[in-house]
Amino acid sequence: MIVTEDAKRELRKRLETQMNNPEVALRLELKPPGYFGLVPDKESDGDQVIEYGGSKVLLIGRGIADIVGRLTLGVQAMAEGPELVLSETRKYGQKVKEGGYFFRECRTGP
């Protein structure tokens, strides 16, 4: 999975405003019926860990690593503020489909 610098910055911003625990990052999960979401969690064995500025910001578990392997997590400017978006990428990182996956933010508070 490719995570843009803007997405890493947005993930860290959300963690800083909603969580007060440096050991907690946001875990990308697949939620029924086919939506991706973020939930606060601690790192587990086998996780792919994405860091920004020396902090863990995103955890990707083994169970979905293959599913998201060809996706890019980025940020899209919206009237309500920045929104995290997933898009499909081809080999060598070429985008082929913008916003091709549903992404629903899960609650990141306690």
C-alpha positions in Angstrom: 0.0 0.0 0.0 1.2 3.5 -0.8 0.4 6.2 1.7 1.0 9.7 0.5 2.7 12.3 2.7 -0.5 14.3 2.9 -2.4 11.2 4.2 0.3 10.5 6.8 0.1 14.1 8.0 -3.7 13.9 8.2 -3.5 10.6 10.1 -1.1 12.1 12.6 -3.3 15.2 13.0 -6.3 13.0 13.7 -4.4 11.0 16.3 -3.1 14.1 18.0 -6.5 15.7 18.3 -8.5 12.5 19.3 -6.0 10.3 21.2 -3.6 10.9 24.0 -1.6 7.7 23.8 1.6 7.6 21.7 1.4 3.8 21.5 -1.9 3.9 19.6 -2.2 4.3 15.9 -5.1 4.0 13.5 -5.7 0.5 12.1 -7.1 0.1 8.6 -9.9 -2.4 8.7 -12.4 -3.9 6.2 -15.9 -3.4 7.5 -19.1 -5.0 6.1 -20.5 -4.4 3.5 -17.1 -3.7 1.8 -16.1 -0.4 3.4 -12.7 0.4 4.8 -12.5 2.2 8.2 -10.0 3.3 10.8 -10.0 2.2 14.4 -7.6 3.1 17.2 -5.3 0.1 18.1 -1.9 -0.9 19.2 0.6 -2.6 16.9 0.4 -6.4 16.7 2.8 -9.0 15.4 2.9 -9.0 11.6 1.4 -5.5 11.1 2.7 -3.2 8.4 3.4 0.0 10.2 3.3 3.4 8.5 5.1 6.2 10.4 5.2 10.0 10.1 7.5 12.2 12.0 8.7 9.4 14.2 5.2 8.4 15.2 3.2 5.3 14.2 0.1 6.6 12.3 -1.3 3.6 10.4 -1.4 -0.2 11.1 -2.2 -2.7 8.3 -2.8 -6.2 9.5 -1.8 -9.4 7.7 -5.5 -10.2 7.1 -6.0 -7.2 4.7 -2.4 -6.6 3.5 -3.0 -8.4 0.2 -6.3 -6.7 -0.3 -4.9 -3.2 0.0 -1.5 -3.9 -1.5 -2.3 -2.1 -4.8 -4.1 0.8 -3.2 -3.0 4.3 -2.4 -4.3 6.2 0.6 -4.4 9.9 -0.1 -6.2 13.1 0.9 -8.9 14.9 -1.0 -10.0 18.5 -0.2 -13.7 18.6 0.7 -15.9 21.5 1.9 -16.0 19.9 5.3 -12.2 19.6 5.4 -9.7 17.0 4.3 -11.0 13.5 3.6 -8.9 10.3 3.4 -9.5 8.5 0.1 -8.4 5.2 -1.3 -7.6 4.7 -5.0 -6.3 1.8 -7.0 -2.8 1.8 -8.4 -1.0 -0.2 -11.0 2.5 -1.5 -11.0 4.9 1.5 -10.7 2.3 3.5 -8.8 0.2 4.7 -11.7 -3.3 5.6 -10.6 -6.0 3.9 -12.6 -9.1 4.6 -10.6 -9.7 7.5 -8.2 -12.0 7.0 -5.3 -12.8 3.4 -6.4 -13.2 2.1 -2.9 -15.7 3.1 -0.3 -14.0 4.5 2.8 -15.9 5.2 5.9 -14.2 6.8 8.9 -14.7 4.9 12.1 -14.8 6.6 15.4 -11.3 7.3 16.6 -12.3 8.5 20.1 -12.2 6.4 23.3 
